[in-house]
Amino acid sequence: MTALTRVHDSHGPGTLPITGGRLRPALALRRNPVEFAESTWREHGDIVRMVLGPRGADREVWWLHHPDAAARVLSGSSWRTYAKRDRVYEEIAYWLGPGLLAAEGDEWTRQRTMLQPAFTKEAVHGYADLMVEEIEAFISGWDAGAPVTLDLSDHMQHLTLQVVLRALFGESASDAVPHVRRSFPSLSETIVRRGLGPVALPRAIPTRTVRRGRAARADLLAVCDRLITARREGPETASDLLGRLLTAHDANGPLSDDEVRAQVLVFLLAGHETTSTALTFALHLLGQHQDVQGAVRSEVRAVLGNSRPTATTAANLPCTTAALKEAMRLYPSAPMLGRLTLQDDEIMGHRVTRGTNVVVVPWTIHRHPDLWVDPLVYDPSRFTGDGTRPAPAHRYAWMPFGGGPRACIGQHFSMVEAVLALALILREHRVTPATTARRPRVSAAITLVPTEPILATITRIA
C-alpha cells in the first residue's frame, strides 16, 4: 500500500482535514505551481484539502491527484457542477475575452456548437498542407552546413506560432507575428500572477503586472481588430479559421466581432503553446533515447520515403505517435485544471461543499505509481501495446487535453501538427541533448513551461 492510498484509509468517507498553513503555501504555489502540486501529492496523498491565502481573503482548495477524481469533476453526470470560474479562469475571461476557453453554461454550449465544424477531422486534415509548408520552411534553416545548437522551447514556440497564425489568418498571418511574439508572454504572465496570487487585488490598482497586461492586451486586440475589419471588408472566404469564425452562426445569428476576437486570442494561446510544449519535450526525450529516435526515423522513412506527408500518412506512424504521447504523459501541456464547485458534491467518498476550488492535476496523475509501471521512465511502448509497461485502461490516466465535454476542441489539430513536425524533423536530422539537466525543471504559466533553456544540437544526416 502506498502513501497515496493511506489518505483514504486513514480518514474514510466524509470531509478531509485541512492540510498545511495559509499564506506560506499560497506563496509557494505562486513560485512554482507544478512543484507545489507534486509536493502536496507526495506528502499527503491523492486528495489534499487546503486553505490558501491570508485570513479574510482565503479560499479552500482541493488538489485531486487520482483519475477517479478527475472523472468526477470533468465528465459524467456531475461535470456541470464544476465550473471554470476559479481565479485563473476569471483572469483568462477578463484579459482574453468571452471565448470558448472560459465560457460557461448556455454560452459555452452555443460557442462550442458553432465552432465544432472548424475542428472536425475533415477540417483539420484540410490544414495539413499548410502545416507541412510551415514546418519545411522552418527546418530548412538548419540545413546550411554545420550542426546547430538551439533552445528547443523557443524554436518550437516559433514554429507552432507560425502554423496557428497561418491557419487562423491565411496569407495575412505575417502581420500578426511580431505582435503575438511580443505581447502574448506578458499577457500570460499577467493572467497567472493574478490568478495564483495570495490576494486578488482589484484590477483598477495599476500594479506593474496590470500595466504590462493592459499594454499587451491593447497590442493584441488592435492587430485582431485590424485583421477582422480587413476580412469583413474584403472578399468572402472561409478557407482559414478566421473565415470560418466570421461565417459561423446559429439561430441567434453570427458571432459578434468581440466574440470572434476572443476566439482568435484563445486559439492563438491554446493553438501554439500546447503543441510547442509537446514538441519541445518529445525532442528532448528522443535526444536522450537514441534507440527510440532511431526507431521513429526508420518508421518515418519507411512510410514516407521522400514524399511530403499528409494527415492520412501521419495517421500511419504509430511509433512516432507513441513517442509523442509518452512525452505528453511525462510533460502534459496542461499540468493543472482548476474548477469552482457550484453545489455540494462527493469526490471519492469525501464531501466537497459549494464554493470550493478543486484542481485536477494531470502532472501527478500521469506519474501515479498505482497506475503506471516505472512512471518516470520514458517508454513509448506503453502506447503501442507491445511492451512490458502497458498504459492503464482508466480513461483519465492520460489526459493531456483535459477530458469530458470540455476537453480541448483543438486536440486533433495539435496531434496532427506535432506528428507531422516530428516526422519531418527526424527524417533527415538527428537530435542530441546539449543541456546538463536530464529532467529539466518546469513550472506552469497557463500551460507547462520550462524554467531553463532546453538545449539540443540538430545535425543533418543522409
QUIQUISUL-V148460 format. One record per residue. N is the residue number from 1. PHI is phi as a letter, one per 40 degrees, with the letter a starting at -180 (* if undefined). OMEGA is omega as a letter, one per 20 degrees, with the letter a starting at -180 (NA if undefined). D_FIRST is the distance of its C-alpha to the first C-alpha in Angstrom with 2 decimals. Layout:
# QUIQUISUL-V148460
N/PHI/OMEGA/D_FIRST
N/PHI/OMEGA/D_FIRST
This chain:
# QUIQUISUL-V148460
1/*/a/0.00
2/c/r/3.80
3/c/a/6.87
4/c/a/8.04
5/c/a/6.77
6/c/r/7.46
7/d/a/11.00
8/c/r/11.47
9/c/a/10.13
10/c/a/12.37
11/b/r/15.34
12/g/a/15.52
13/c/r/18.52
14/h/a/21.28
15/c/r/22.10
16/c/r/19.65
17/c/r/21.00
18/c/a/22.84
19/b/r/21.31
20/g/a/23.70
21/c/a/27.49
22/b/a/29.98
23/c/a/32.36
24/c/r/30.52
25/c/r/27.59
26/c/r/30.31
27/c/r/32.11
28/c/r/29.05
29/c/a/28.43
30/c/a/32.05
31/c/a/31.99
32/a/a/29.22
33/d/a/27.36
34/c/r/25.01
35/c/r/23.95
36/c/a/23.67
37/c/a/21.45
38/c/a/19.07
39/c/r/19.00
40/c/r/18.26
41/c/a/15.26
42/c/a/13.81
43/c/a/14.69
44/b/r/14.03
45/h/a/11.82
46/c/r/12.97
47/b/a/15.96
48/b/a/18.00
49/b/a/21.28
50/b/r/24.09
51/b/a/27.83
52/b/r/29.64
53/h/a/33.27
54/c/r/35.91
55/d/a/36.67
56/g/r/38.95
57/b/a/37.84
58/c/r/34.08
59/a/r/31.78
60/c/a/28.41
61/b/r/25.97
62/b/r/22.59
63/c/a/20.58
64/b/a/18.78
65/b/a/16.27
66/b/a/15.17
67/c/r/17.59
68/c/r/17.70
69/c/r/19.07
70/c/r/21.38
71/c/a/22.71
72/c/a/23.49
73/c/a/25.41
74/b/a/27.13
75/a/r/28.01
76/g/a/28.70
77/c/a/30.82
78/b/a/29.51
79/c/r/30.17
80/c/r/33.50
81/c/a/31.83
82/b/a/30.56
83/b/r/33.56
84/c/a/34.27
85/b/r/35.84
86/c/a/33.72
87/c/r/35.66
88/c/a/35.09
89/c/r/36.42
90/c/r/39.23
91/c/r/40.28
92/d/a/40.10
93/c/a/42.29
94/c/a/44.76
95/c/a/45.15
96/c/a/44.93
97/h/a/46.41
98/c/a/45.59
99/c/a/44.07
100/c/a/41.47
101/d/a/38.53
102/b/a/38.92
103/c/a/41.01
104/b/r/39.84
105/f/a/40.79
106/c/r/43.99
107/c/r/44.92
108/c/r/41.78
109/d/r/42.52
110/c/a/46.10
111/c/a/45.29
112/c/r/42.62
113/c/a/45.10
114/c/a/47.86
115/c/a/45.89
116/d/r/43.95
117/d/r/46.96
118/c/a/46.91
119/b/r/43.43
120/c/r/43.64
121/d/a/43.10
122/c/a/46.87
123/c/r/47.51
124/c/r/44.97
125/c/r/46.46
126/c/r/49.76
127/c/a/48.50
128/c/a/47.46
129/c/a/50.89
130/c/r/50.94
131/d/a/47.42
132/c/r/48.66
133/d/a/51.83
134/c/r/50.05
135/c/r/47.54
136/c/r/50.41
137/c/a/52.50
138/c/a/49.67
139/c/r/48.82
140/c/r/52.51
141/c/r/52.70
142/c/a/50.55
143/b/a/53.04
144/c/a/55.93
145/i/a/55.40
146/c/r/53.11
147/d/a/49.32
148/b/r/48.24
149/b/a/45.39
150/a/r/44.09
151/c/a/41.41
152/d/a/39.44
153/c/a/38.44
154/c/a/42.05
155/c/r/43.48
156/c/r/41.06
157/c/r/41.68
158/c/a/45.38
159/c/a/45.07
160/c/r/43.02
161/c/r/45.25
162/d/a/48.29
163/c/a/46.85
164/c/r/45.94
165/c/r/49.25
166/c/r/51.15
167/c/a/49.34
168/c/a/50.08
169/b/a/53.61
170/g/a/55.02
171/c/r/57.88
172/c/a/57.72
173/d/a/54.34
174/c/a/55.88
175/c/a/57.21
176/c/a/53.74
177/d/a/52.05
178/c/a/53.18
179/c/a/52.44
180/c/r/48.87
181/c/a/48.17
182/c/a/49.65
183/b/a/48.41
184/c/r/45.04
185/d/r/43.06
186/c/a/44.74
187/c/r/44.10
188/c/r/40.39
189/c/r/40.12
190/c/a/41.92
191/c/a/39.59
192/c/a/36.41
193/c/r/37.81
194/c/a/39.05
195/c/a/36.06
196/b/a/33.53
197/c/a/35.87
198/c/a/35.21
199/b/r/38.39
200/c/r/40.02
201/c/r/43.57
202/d/a/46.37
203/c/r/47.38
204/c/r/50.95
205/c/a/50.19
206/c/r/51.24
207/c/r/48.50
208/d/r/48.41
209/c/a/45.45
210/c/a/47.36
211/c/r/50.54
212/c/r/48.93
213/c/r/47.24
214/c/r/50.57
215/c/a/52.39
216/c/a/49.83
217/c/r/49.77
218/c/r/53.57
219/c/a/53.79
220/c/r/51.44
221/c/a/53.04
222/c/a/56.48
223/c/r/55.76
224/c/a/54.08
225/c/a/57.06
226/c/a/59.48
227/c/r/57.88
228/c/r/57.57
229/c/r/61.20
230/c/a/62.43
231/c/r/60.65
232/c/a/62.03
233/c/a/65.50
234/c/r/65.32
235/c/a/65.35
236/c/r/62.74
237/a/r/59.84
238/b/a/56.34
239/c/r/55.40
240/b/a/52.89
241/c/r/50.25
242/c/r/52.68
243/c/r/55.19
244/c/r/52.66
245/c/a/51.72
246/c/r/55.40
247/b/r/56.14
248/c/r/53.06
249/a/r/54.01
250/b/a/53.28
251/c/r/55.37
252/c/r/55.47
253/h/a/56.77
254/c/r/55.52
255/c/r/53.19
256/c/r/55.01
257/c/r/55.50
258/c/r/52.97
259/c/r/50.39
260/c/r/51.24
261/c/r/50.93
262/c/r/47.51
263/c/r/46.26
264/d/a/47.73
265/c/r/45.93
266/c/a/42.57
267/c/r/43.15
268/c/a/44.15
269/c/a/40.98
270/c/a/38.47
271/c/r/40.59
272/b/a/40.67
273/c/a/37.82
274/c/a/35.00
275/c/r/36.62
276/c/r/37.56
277/c/r/33.99
278/c/a/32.82
279/c/a/35.71
280/d/a/35.32
281/c/r/31.79
282/c/r/32.42
283/c/r/35.41
284/c/a/33.65
285/c/r/30.83
286/c/r/33.41
287/c/r/35.41
288/c/a/32.56
289/b/a/32.07
290/c/r/35.62
291/c/r/34.69
292/c/r/33.22
293/d/r/36.19
294/c/r/38.53
295/c/r/37.04
296/c/a/37.47
297/c/r/41.01
298/c/r/41.89
299/c/a/40.72
300/c/a/42.68
301/c/a/45.78
302/c/a/45.59
303/c/a/45.26
304/c/a/47.51
305/g/r/49.89
306/b/a/52.18
307/c/r/52.20
308/c/a/50.96
309/c/r/47.68
310/b/r/47.47
311/c/r/44.73
312/c/r/45.08
313/c/r/44.69
314/c/r/41.74
315/c/r/39.99
316/b/r/40.62
317/b/a/38.59
318/c/r/35.08
319/c/r/34.17
320/c/r/35.44
321/c/r/33.64
322/c/r/30.31
323/c/r/30.86
324/c/a/31.47
325/c/r/28.51
326/c/r/26.09
327/c/r/27.79
328/c/r/27.44
329/c/a/23.70
330/c/a/23.39
331/b/a/26.23
332/c/a/26.64
333/c/r/30.05
334/b/a/28.89
335/c/a/25.76
336/a/a/25.77
337/b/a/27.30
338/c/r/28.54
339/a/r/29.73
340/b/a/31.35
341/c/a/30.50
342/c/r/33.81
343/a/a/32.93
344/d/a/30.26
345/a/r/27.31
346/b/r/23.71
347/b/r/20.79
348/f/r/17.53
349/g/a/18.70
350/b/a/20.03
351/c/r/23.80
352/b/a/25.36
353/c/r/29.06
354/d/r/32.04
355/g/r/32.77
356/c/r/29.22
357/c/r/28.55
358/b/a/25.45
359/b/r/24.44
360/c/a/22.59
361/b/r/21.38
362/d/r/21.70
363/d/a/21.35
364/c/r/17.63
365/d/r/17.05
366/c/a/18.75
367/b/a/16.43
368/c/a/13.05
369/c/r/10.84
370/c/a/9.28
371/b/a/13.03
372/b/r/14.93
373/c/a/15.01
374/f/a/16.10
375/c/a/16.54
376/c/a/19.13
377/c/r/21.25
378/c/a/24.38
379/a/a/24.72
380/c/a/27.10
381/c/r/26.66
382/d/a/23.64
383/b/r/26.49
384/b/r/28.90
385/g/a/26.77
386/b/a/27.92
387/b/r/25.19
388/c/r/22.01
389/b/a/20.00
390/c/r/20.71
391/c/r/20.54
392/c/a/18.24
393/c/a/20.34
394/c/a/19.45
395/d/a/22.74
396/b/r/21.36
397/c/r/19.06
398/b/a/22.33
399/a/a/24.77
400/c/r/27.11
401/b/a/29.90
402/g/a/28.08
403/a/r/28.05
404/g/a/29.82
405/d/a/33.53
406/b/r/33.53
407/c/a/32.17
408/d/a/34.48
409/c/a/37.84
410/c/a/38.61
411/c/r/35.58
412/c/r/37.74
413/d/a/40.33
414/c/a/37.81
415/c/r/36.32
416/c/a/39.83
417/c/a/41.06
418/c/r/38.16
419/c/r/38.38
420/c/a/42.16
421/c/r/41.88
422/c/a/39.53
423/c/a/41.80
424/c/r/44.97
425/c/a/43.67
426/c/r/42.17
427/d/a/44.96
428/b/a/47.33
429/b/r/45.33
430/b/r/42.80
431/b/r/40.32
432/b/a/39.24
433/c/r/37.29
434/b/r/39.51
435/b/a/37.02
436/c/a/35.25
437/c/r/31.92
438/c/r/29.63
439/b/a/27.35
440/d/r/29.82
441/c/r/29.01
442/b/r/29.20
443/a/a/29.72
444/b/r/30.67
445/c/r/34.16
446/c/r/34.40
447/b/r/32.71
448/c/r/30.69
449/b/r/33.01
450/c/r/32.95
451/c/r/33.98
452/a/r/36.00
453/d/r/38.17
454/b/a/36.52
455/c/r/39.31
456/a/r/40.02
457/b/a/43.10
458/b/a/44.58
459/b/r/46.87
460/c/r/49.04
461/b/a/49.00
462/c/NA/51.36
